[in-house]
Amino acid sequence: MEDPFLLPDMDRAVRRLNQAITAGETIAVYGDFDADGVTGCAVVSIALERLGARVLPYIPHRVDEGHGLNADAIMDLRERGANLIVTVDCGVTDVAEVGLARELGMETIITDHHVPPAVLPDAVAIVDPRHPKATMAPSPLAGVGLGLKLVQALHQHLQSPVPQQFLQLAAIGTIADLVPLEGENRQLVAQGLASLRSDPLPGVQAILDAAGVDAATVDAEVVSFVLAPRINAAGRVEHAALALKALLAHDVDEAMPSAQELEQLNIQRRALTKGTTDQIWPQAEAQRNRSLLFVADEDLPAGIVGLAASRLVDAYYRPAVVVAKQKGLSKASCRSIQEFNMIEALTECRDLFTRFGGHYMAAGFEIETTLLPSLGERLNAIADNRLAGLDLTPSIDIDAEVSMGAFTRDTLQFIDSMAPFGASNMAPTFLSRNVEITEARTIGATGDHLLLNVRQDGNPWKAIAFGMGEGWVEGTERVDLVYSLGVDRWKGQETLRLMVKDWRPHNGS
């Protein structure tokens, strides 16, 4: 990994942490409630605990507290004896809250990858690649990646190696946050997945066991479709502290009750996502010709609106804003497309928000409900301007059209050499036409996924289509498939499989 002391304020952060550990101060580790923030909070908390620190991990409630630091949490942490707060994946915009902490006698170290405001918080250190005094181009590290860099710097200062197990959490959070898998991100994900397959942390092992997944089979896709959703489900449905509790467990037996509860919450999360999407679909359909989808409704679960917004983006290929409408303050999540910078658009409307933040492709805000019509008009005007003249038809980039008989184990080994795959490093995508379906069945607790046995030119293949169970038409016999290559690993055996991205009935031409 790259030298952590190249990041701004890292030397100040390590010096203050070392002082706190030596003096026996209580260190509160404050993370965000998504998978990036939860894994980041876990890796920093575990590392500090192993170095002998008194640690007080804290994750805010998504609905009751919202993103970032808040006054009630700061006062609670002070009452519980915290002298120092270390943030992970949040804090850089929380000027007033960091000021309150200082008034109460607490200092703050901020690690965050969000864009800093013009006026920075009065923190001991602000470890953020986008800090105004950064001397290098901004790193694409996720929040957990910066938490790991803090741990790496502390170990480097103490002249001790970073335990490889810590990279497991960094890999999970990095993949979940959809940051580019290039440079250092690609390196830490590759090393983290290798560690996870051979010696998983107790909490990670328990979540996999509860989901019925062998740790030896884990790759970036398993993280995306198994681990990350279960960690995120806690914050979306109940409280992310449950996921943190699982990850902080010292053994599998301790972690298993939390892991089993995460499994049930993930089932609830799927049902809530479908219900929420069905509820807002008529509004979205009425706006299908607009540049941006802006839907608002009452009784929407605030933890699910981001997932519903993603469904709209997938269906319409438009930026989407989904608002959980309430009396007084409403909360929203936004998802975008490559052609539209969502956080930039929100920044142009910042005078309307009580709070907002996020990234290019995903963001969120709180707003007075009476201002929603004005916001909808302004965002649509911005989208009309930015997206004018662009073809917004959903599409998949296909690398090659092939016959399935062309694939060999050498092909997979060559493709595997380019892994791990994810944002900015996508797996090669193939098209095969006139593929025979020999068996099709839905799988998963709610039938979300599709398991296929297919054949082309006499070559049989197994295929998995995540999230496509509902759209399958019984009796379909021949299809054109778009897919990437994957591998099933079970009890030391490896079998090639197809990871389906899209399909359509073959028209015979």
C-alpha positions as CSV (number, residue, x, y, z in Angstrom):
1,M,0.0,0.0,0.0
2,E,1.1,3.6,-0.6
3,D,2.6,5.7,2.2
4,P,-0.3,6.9,4.4
5,F,1.7,9.9,5.5
6,L,1.2,11.4,2.0
7,L,-2.4,12.2,3.0
8,P,-3.0,15.6,4.6
9,D,-2.8,15.8,8.4
10,M,-2.0,12.1,8.8
11,D,1.1,12.9,11.0
12,R,-1.1,15.1,13.3
13,A,-3.8,12.3,13.5
14,V,-1.2,9.6,14.4
15,R,0.5,11.8,17.0
16,R,-2.8,12.6,18.7
17,L,-4.0,8.9,18.6
18,N,-0.7,7.7,20.1
19,Q,-1.0,10.2,22.9
20,A,-4.6,9.0,23.6
21,I,-3.6,5.4,23.7
22,T,-0.6,6.1,26.0
23,A,-2.7,8.2,28.4
24,G,-5.6,5.7,28.5
25,E,-8.1,8.1,27.0
26,T,-11.5,6.9,25.7
27,I,-11.6,7.1,21.9
28,A,-15.0,7.2,20.2
29,V,-15.0,5.9,16.7
30,Y,-17.9,7.4,14.8
31,G,-18.8,5.8,11.5
32,D,-21.6,6.3,8.9
33,F,-24.5,3.8,8.7
34,D,-23.8,2.3,5.2
35,A,-21.5,-0.6,4.5
36,D,-18.6,1.7,3.9
37,G,-19.0,3.5,7.2
38,V,-19.8,0.4,9.2
39,T,-16.7,-1.5,7.9
40,G,-14.6,1.6,8.4
41,C,-15.8,2.0,12.0
42,A,-15.1,-1.7,12.6
43,V,-11.5,-1.7,11.2
44,V,-10.5,1.4,13.1
45,S,-12.2,0.1,16.3
46,I,-10.6,-3.4,16.1
47,A,-7.2,-1.9,15.3
48,L,-7.3,0.5,18.2
49,E,-8.6,-2.1,20.6
50,R,-5.7,-4.5,19.7
51,L,-3.2,-1.7,20.3
52,G,-4.6,-1.3,23.8
53,A,-6.9,1.6,23.4
54,R,-10.2,2.2,25.2
55,V,-12.6,2.3,22.3
56,L,-16.2,3.4,22.1
57,P,-17.7,2.6,18.6
58,Y,-20.7,4.5,17.5
59,I,-23.0,4.4,14.4
60,P,-25.9,6.9,14.2
61,H,-29.4,5.8,13.4
62,R,-30.2,6.5,9.7
63,V,-33.7,8.0,10.3
64,D,-33.5,9.5,13.8
65,E,-30.0,11.0,13.5
66,G,-29.1,11.1,9.8
67,H,-25.7,11.4,8.2
68,G,-22.7,12.7,10.0
69,L,-22.1,13.9,13.5
70,N,-25.0,15.3,15.5
71,A,-25.3,17.2,18.8
72,D,-27.1,14.5,20.7
73,A,-24.6,11.9,19.8
74,I,-21.7,14.1,20.8
75,M,-23.2,14.9,24.2
76,D,-23.9,11.2,24.7
77,L,-20.3,10.2,23.9
78,R,-19.0,12.9,26.3
79,E,-21.3,11.5,29.1
80,R,-19.8,8.1,28.4
81,G,-16.3,9.4,28.9
82,A,-15.0,10.0,25.4
83,N,-12.0,12.4,25.2
84,L,-11.4,12.0,21.4
85,I,-13.6,11.3,18.5
86,V,-12.3,9.7,15.3
87,T,-14.8,9.9,12.4
88,V,-14.8,7.4,9.5
89,D,-16.6,8.2,6.2
90,C,-18.1,11.4,7.7
91,G,-17.4,14.6,9.6
92,V,-15.7,16.9,7.1
93,T,-18.8,19.1,6.7
94,D,-19.8,19.0,10.4
95,V,-18.4,22.4,11.4
96,A,-20.9,23.1,14.2
97,E,-20.8,19.6,15.6
98,V,-17.0,19.5,15.8
99,G,-17.2,22.9,17.5
100,L,-19.6,21.6,20.1
101,A,-17.3,18.6,20.8
102,R,-14.5,21.1,21.5
103,E,-16.7,23.1,23.8
104,L,-17.4,19.9,25.7
105,G,-13.7,19.1,26.0
106,M,-13.4,16.6,23.2
107,E,-11.0,16.8,20.2
108,T,-11.8,15.3,16.8
109,I,-9.8,13.5,14.1
110,I,-11.7,13.4,10.8
111,T,-11.2,10.8,8.2
112,D,-13.6,11.3,5.3
113,H,-13.6,11.2,1.5
114,H,-16.3,13.7,0.9
115,V,-15.7,17.2,-0.5
116,P,-14.8,19.6,2.3
117,P,-16.7,22.9,2.7
118,A,-15.0,26.3,2.3
119,V,-14.9,26.6,6.1
120,L,-13.3,23.5,7.7
121,P,-14.2,22.0,11.1
122,D,-11.9,22.9,14.0
123,A,-10.5,19.4,14.2
124,V,-7.0,18.2,15.3
125,A,-6.6,16.6,11.9
126,I,-8.7,16.3,8.7
127,V,-7.5,13.3,6.8
128,D,-9.3,13.8,3.5
129,P,-7.7,13.4,0.0
130,R,-9.8,16.5,-1.1
131,H,-8.4,18.7,1.7
132,P,-7.4,22.1,0.3
133,K,-3.8,21.5,1.4
134,A,-3.5,18.1,-0.2
135,T,-0.4,18.0,-2.4
136,M,-1.4,15.1,-4.6
137,A,-4.4,14.4,-6.9
138,P,-7.4,13.2,-4.9
139,S,-7.3,9.5,-4.1
140,P,-10.4,7.5,-5.0
141,L,-10.3,5.7,-1.6
142,A,-13.6,4.9,0.1
143,G,-14.2,5.9,3.7
144,V,-13.1,2.5,4.9
145,G,-10.0,2.9,2.8
146,L,-9.1,6.1,4.6
147,G,-9.8,4.4,7.9
148,L,-7.4,1.6,6.9
149,K,-4.8,4.3,5.9
150,L,-5.1,5.7,9.5
151,V,-4.5,2.2,10.9
152,Q,-1.6,1.7,8.5
153,A,0.0,5.0,9.6
154,L,-0.4,4.1,13.3
155,H,1.2,0.7,12.7
156,Q,4.0,2.3,10.7
157,H,4.6,4.7,13.5
158,L,4.8,1.8,15.9
159,Q,6.9,-0.2,13.5
160,S,4.5,-3.1,13.3
161,P,2.8,-4.7,10.3
162,V,-0.9,-4.2,9.6
163,P,-2.8,-7.5,10.1
164,Q,-4.0,-8.8,6.8
165,Q,-7.5,-9.5,8.2
166,F,-8.0,-5.7,8.4
167,L,-8.0,-5.6,4.6
168,Q,-11.0,-7.9,4.5
169,L,-13.2,-5.1,5.9
170,A,-11.6,-2.6,3.6
171,A,-12.3,-4.8,0.6
172,I,-16.0,-5.2,1.6
173,G,-16.6,-1.5,2.2
174,T,-14.7,-0.4,-0.9
175,I,-16.7,-2.7,-3.2
176,A,-19.9,-1.7,-1.5
177,D,-19.3,2.0,-2.0
178,L,-18.7,1.6,-5.7
179,V,-15.5,3.6,-5.8
180,P,-13.2,2.9,-8.7
181,L,-11.3,-0.4,-8.4
182,E,-8.0,1.0,-9.7
183,G,-4.7,1.8,-8.2
184,E,-4.5,1.3,-4.4
185,N,-8.2,0.4,-4.2
186,R,-7.6,-2.6,-6.6
187,Q,-4.6,-3.7,-4.5
188,L,-6.4,-3.6,-1.1
189,V,-9.5,-5.3,-2.5
190,A,-7.4,-8.1,-4.1
191,Q,-5.4,-8.6,-0.8
192,G,-8.5,-8.3,1.3
193,L,-10.4,-10.9,-0.7
194,A,-7.5,-13.3,-0.5
195,S,-7.3,-12.9,3.2
196,L,-11.1,-13.4,3.5
197,R,-11.0,-16.7,1.6
198,S,-8.3,-18.1,3.8
199,D,-8.9,-16.7,7.2
200,P,-12.1,-14.7,7.6
201,L,-12.8,-12.5,10.5
202,P,-15.3,-14.0,12.9
203,G,-18.1,-11.6,12.0
204,V,-17.5,-12.0,8.3
205,Q,-17.5,-15.8,8.7
206,A,-20.8,-15.7,10.6
207,I,-22.6,-13.5,8.0
208,L,-21.4,-15.9,5.3
209,D,-22.5,-19.0,7.3
210,A,-25.9,-17.5,7.9
211,A,-26.2,-16.8,4.2
212,G,-25.1,-20.3,3.3
213,V,-21.9,-19.2,1.4
214,D,-18.5,-20.8,1.7
215,A,-15.8,-18.3,2.5
216,A,-13.5,-20.0,0.1
217,T,-15.8,-18.9,-2.8
218,V,-15.9,-15.2,-2.0
219,D,-15.0,-12.8,-4.8
220,A,-16.1,-9.2,-5.6
221,E,-19.4,-10.4,-6.9
222,V,-20.2,-12.3,-3.6
223,V,-19.3,-9.2,-1.7
224,S,-21.7,-7.1,-3.9
225,F,-24.6,-9.5,-3.7
226,V,-24.2,-11.2,-0.3
227,L,-22.0,-9.4,2.2
228,A,-22.7,-5.8,1.4
229,P,-26.5,-6.1,1.2
230,R,-26.7,-7.8,4.6
231,I,-24.5,-5.2,6.2
232,N,-26.5,-2.4,4.6
233,A,-29.8,-4.0,5.5
234,A,-29.3,-3.3,9.2
235,G,-29.2,0.5,8.7
236,R,-31.9,0.4,6.1
237,V,-34.5,-1.5,8.1
238,E,-33.5,-1.1,11.8
239,H,-30.1,0.1,13.1
240,A,-26.6,-0.3,11.5
241,A,-25.2,-0.9,15.0
242,L,-26.4,-4.5,14.6
243,A,-24.0,-5.0,11.6
244,L,-21.2,-3.4,13.5
245,K,-21.9,-5.7,16.5
246,A,-21.4,-8.7,14.2
247,L,-18.2,-7.4,12.7
248,L,-16.7,-6.5,16.1
249,A,-17.4,-10.0,17.5
250,H,-14.4,-11.9,18.9
251,D,-15.6,-15.3,17.7
252,V,-18.2,-16.8,15.4
253,D,-20.4,-18.0,18.2
254,E,-20.6,-14.4,19.5
255,A,-21.3,-13.0,16.0
256,M,-23.9,-15.6,14.9
257,P,-27.0,-14.2,16.6
258,S,-26.4,-10.8,14.9
259,A,-25.5,-12.5,11.6
260,Q,-28.8,-14.4,11.7
261,E,-30.7,-11.3,12.4
262,L,-29.0,-9.6,9.5
263,E,-30.2,-12.4,7.3
264,Q,-33.8,-11.8,8.3
265,L,-33.4,-8.0,7.9
266,N,-32.1,-8.6,4.4
267,I,-35.2,-10.5,3.5
268,Q,-37.3,-7.6,4.9
269,R,-35.2,-5.2,2.9
270,R,-36.0,-7.0,-0.4
271,A,-39.7,-6.9,0.3
272,L,-39.6,-3.2,1.3
273,T,-37.7,-2.4,-1.8
274,K,-40.2,-4.1,-4.0
275,G,-43.1,-2.4,-2.2
276,T,-41.6,1.0,-2.3
277,T,-40.7,0.7,-6.0
278,D,-44.2,-0.4,-6.8
279,Q,-45.6,2.5,-4.9
280,I,-43.6,5.2,-6.7
281,W,-43.6,3.5,-10.2
282,P,-46.7,5.3,-11.5
283,Q,-45.1,8.7,-10.7
284,A,-41.9,7.7,-12.5
285,E,-43.8,6.3,-15.5
286,A,-45.6,9.7,-15.9
287,Q,-42.2,11.4,-16.0
288,R,-40.5,8.9,-18.3
289,N,-39.8,11.6,-21.0
290,R,-38.2,14.1,-18.5
291,S,-34.5,14.4,-18.1
292,L,-34.7,13.7,-14.3
293,L,-37.2,11.6,-12.3
294,F,-38.4,13.4,-9.2
295,V,-40.9,11.4,-7.1
296,A,-42.2,12.0,-3.6
297,D,-44.7,10.1,-1.5
298,E,-45.7,9.7,2.0
299,D,-45.2,6.5,4.0
300,L,-42.0,5.6,2.1
301,P,-39.3,4.0,4.4
302,A,-36.4,6.4,4.5
303,G,-33.9,3.6,4.6
304,I,-35.2,2.2,1.3
305,V,-35.6,5.2,-1.0
306,G,-32.0,5.0,-2.2
307,L,-32.6,1.4,-3.4
308,A,-35.8,2.5,-5.1
309,A,-34.0,5.3,-6.8
310,S,-31.5,2.8,-8.1
311,R,-34.3,0.7,-9.6
312,L,-35.6,3.8,-11.4
313,V,-32.2,4.6,-12.8
314,D,-31.9,1.0,-14.0
315,A,-35.3,1.1,-15.7
316,Y,-35.3,4.5,-17.3
317,Y,-31.6,5.5,-17.4
318,R,-32.4,8.9,-15.9
319,P,-31.1,10.6,-12.7
320,A,-33.6,9.8,-10.0
321,V,-34.6,11.5,-6.8
322,V,-36.9,9.7,-4.4
323,V,-38.3,11.6,-1.4
324,A,-39.8,10.2,1.7
325,K,-42.3,12.9,2.2
326,Q,-43.1,13.9,5.8
327,K,-44.7,16.8,7.7
328,G,-42.0,19.4,8.3
329,L,-38.8,17.9,7.0
330,S,-38.6,15.3,4.2
331,K,-35.6,13.1,3.4
332,A,-34.5,12.0,0.0
333,S,-31.9,9.8,-1.8
334,C,-30.6,10.4,-5.3
335,R,-29.0,8.1,-7.8
336,S,-27.5,9.2,-11.1
337,I,-26.0,8.2,-14.5
338,Q,-22.5,8.8,-15.8
339,E,-23.7,11.8,-17.8
340,F,-25.0,13.7,-14.7
341,N,-23.1,14.9,-11.6
342,M,-25.7,14.6,-8.9
343,I,-23.8,16.3,-6.1
344,E,-22.9,19.2,-8.4
345,A,-26.6,19.6,-9.2
346,L,-27.6,19.5,-5.5
347,T,-24.9,22.1,-4.7
348,E,-26.6,24.5,-7.1
349,C,-29.7,24.1,-5.0
350,R,-28.0,24.2,-1.7
351,D,-30.1,27.2,-0.5
352,L,-33.1,25.0,-0.3
353,F,-31.6,22.2,1.9
354,T,-31.3,21.9,5.7
355,R,-28.6,19.3,5.0
356,F,-27.2,17.6,1.9
357,G,-24.1,15.6,0.8
358,G,-22.9,12.7,-1.4
359,H,-21.0,12.0,-4.5
360,Y,-21.2,12.2,-8.3
361,M,-23.5,9.1,-8.6
362,A,-25.3,9.0,-5.2
363,A,-26.4,11.7,-2.8
364,G,-29.0,12.6,-0.3
365,F,-30.6,15.6,1.4
366,E,-33.1,16.9,4.0
367,I,-35.5,19.7,3.0
368,E,-38.5,21.5,4.2
369,T,-41.5,19.7,2.7
370,T,-43.0,23.0,1.4
371,L,-39.9,23.5,-0.8
372,L,-40.1,20.2,-2.7
373,P,-42.0,21.7,-5.7
374,S,-39.3,24.4,-6.1
375,L,-36.5,21.8,-5.8
376,G,-38.2,19.6,-8.4
377,E,-38.4,22.4,-10.9
378,R,-34.8,23.5,-10.4
379,L,-33.3,20.0,-10.6
380,N,-35.3,19.3,-13.8
381,A,-34.0,22.6,-15.3
382,I,-30.4,21.7,-14.4
383,A,-30.9,18.2,-15.9
384,D,-32.5,19.6,-19.1
385,N,-29.5,21.8,-19.6
386,R,-26.8,19.2,-18.8
387,L,-28.4,16.3,-20.7
388,A,-29.8,18.1,-23.7
389,G,-29.2,16.2,-27.0
390,L,-27.8,13.1,-25.3
391,D,-29.2,9.6,-26.1
392,L,-30.4,8.3,-22.7
393,T,-31.4,4.8,-23.9
394,P,-30.2,2.2,-21.4
395,S,-27.4,0.1,-23.0
396,I,-24.7,-2.5,-22.1
397,D,-21.2,-2.3,-23.5
398,I,-20.4,-5.7,-25.1
399,D,-16.7,-6.6,-25.6
400,A,-17.2,-9.5,-28.0
401,E,-19.9,-11.7,-29.6
402,V,-18.8,-15.3,-29.1
403,S,-19.8,-18.9,-29.3
404,M,-19.8,-20.5,-25.8
405,G,-17.6,-23.3,-27.2
406,A,-14.8,-20.9,-27.5
407,F,-14.3,-20.7,-23.8
408,T,-11.7,-22.8,-22.0
409,R,-10.2,-22.8,-18.5
410,D,-7.3,-20.8,-20.0
411,T,-9.8,-18.1,-21.0
412,L,-11.0,-17.8,-17.4
413,Q,-7.5,-17.7,-16.0
414,F,-6.7,-14.9,-18.4
415,I,-9.8,-13.0,-17.3
416,D,-9.1,-13.8,-13.7
417,S,-5.7,-12.1,-14.0
418,M,-7.6,-8.8,-14.5
419,A,-9.7,-9.2,-11.3
420,P,-11.0,-8.0,-8.9
421,F,-13.8,-6.5,-11.0
422,G,-16.0,-3.6,-10.1
423,A,-16.4,0.1,-10.7
424,S,-14.0,1.4,-13.4
425,N,-12.7,-2.2,-13.9
426,M,-15.6,-4.2,-15.2
427,A,-15.3,-7.8,-16.2
428,P,-15.3,-8.5,-19.9
429,T,-18.9,-8.7,-21.3
430,F,-19.9,-11.2,-24.0
431,L,-22.9,-11.8,-26.2
432,S,-24.0,-15.3,-27.4
433,R,-27.1,-15.7,-29.6
434,N,-29.5,-18.5,-30.0
435,V,-28.7,-20.1,-26.6
436,E,-31.0,-23.0,-25.6
437,I,-32.6,-23.0,-22.2
438,T,-32.7,-26.5,-20.8
439,E,-33.8,-25.5,-17.2
440,A,-34.8,-22.3,-15.5
441,R,-35.9,-21.8,-11.9
442,T,-36.0,-18.9,-9.5
443,I,-33.9,-19.0,-6.3
444,G,-33.5,-16.8,-3.2
445,A,-35.9,-16.3,-0.3
446,T,-38.2,-14.2,-2.4
447,G,-37.4,-15.6,-5.9
448,D,-35.4,-12.6,-6.9
449,H,-32.7,-14.5,-8.8
450,L,-32.7,-16.9,-11.7
451,L,-30.7,-20.1,-12.1
452,L,-30.4,-21.4,-15.6
453,N,-29.0,-24.4,-17.4
454,V,-28.2,-23.5,-21.0
455,R,-26.6,-25.1,-24.0
456,Q,-25.0,-23.8,-27.2
457,D,-23.5,-26.0,-29.9
458,G,-23.7,-29.0,-27.6
459,N,-21.8,-27.2,-24.8
460,P,-23.8,-27.1,-21.5
461,W,-23.4,-24.2,-19.0
462,K,-24.8,-23.1,-15.7
463,A,-25.8,-19.5,-15.5
464,I,-27.0,-17.2,-12.7
465,A,-29.0,-14.0,-13.2
466,F,-29.1,-11.9,-10.1
467,G,-32.3,-9.8,-9.7
468,M,-33.9,-11.2,-12.9
469,G,-36.2,-13.8,-11.4
470,E,-39.4,-11.7,-11.6
471,G,-38.9,-10.9,-15.3
472,W,-38.4,-14.4,-16.5
473,V,-41.1,-15.7,-18.9
474,E,-42.0,-19.4,-18.4
475,G,-41.7,-21.4,-21.5
476,T,-38.8,-19.4,-23.0
477,E,-36.7,-21.9,-25.0
478,R,-34.0,-19.9,-26.8
479,V,-32.5,-16.5,-25.9
480,D,-29.7,-14.1,-26.7
481,L,-27.5,-13.8,-23.5
482,V,-25.3,-11.0,-22.4
483,Y,-23.0,-12.2,-19.6
484,S,-19.5,-12.3,-18.0
485,L,-17.6,-15.4,-17.0
486,G,-17.4,-16.5,-13.4
487,V,-16.4,-19.5,-11.5
488,D,-18.2,-21.7,-8.9
489,R,-15.7,-22.8,-6.2
490,W,-17.0,-25.6,-4.0
491,K,-15.0,-28.1,-1.9
492,G,-11.8,-27.4,-3.9
493,Q,-13.6,-27.9,-7.2
494,E,-13.9,-25.0,-9.8
495,T,-16.7,-24.9,-12.4
496,L,-17.1,-22.2,-15.0
497,R,-20.4,-20.3,-14.9
498,L,-22.1,-17.5,-16.7
499,M,-23.0,-14.3,-14.8
500,V,-26.0,-13.0,-16.8
501,K,-26.4,-9.3,-17.3
502,D,-29.3,-9.3,-19.7
503,W,-31.3,-11.5,-22.0
504,R,-34.0,-11.4,-24.6
505,P,-35.9,-14.1,-26.5
506,H,-34.1,-15.1,-29.7
507,N,-36.0,-13.9,-32.7
508,G,-34.5,-16.6,-35.1
509,S,-32.6,-14.1,-37.3
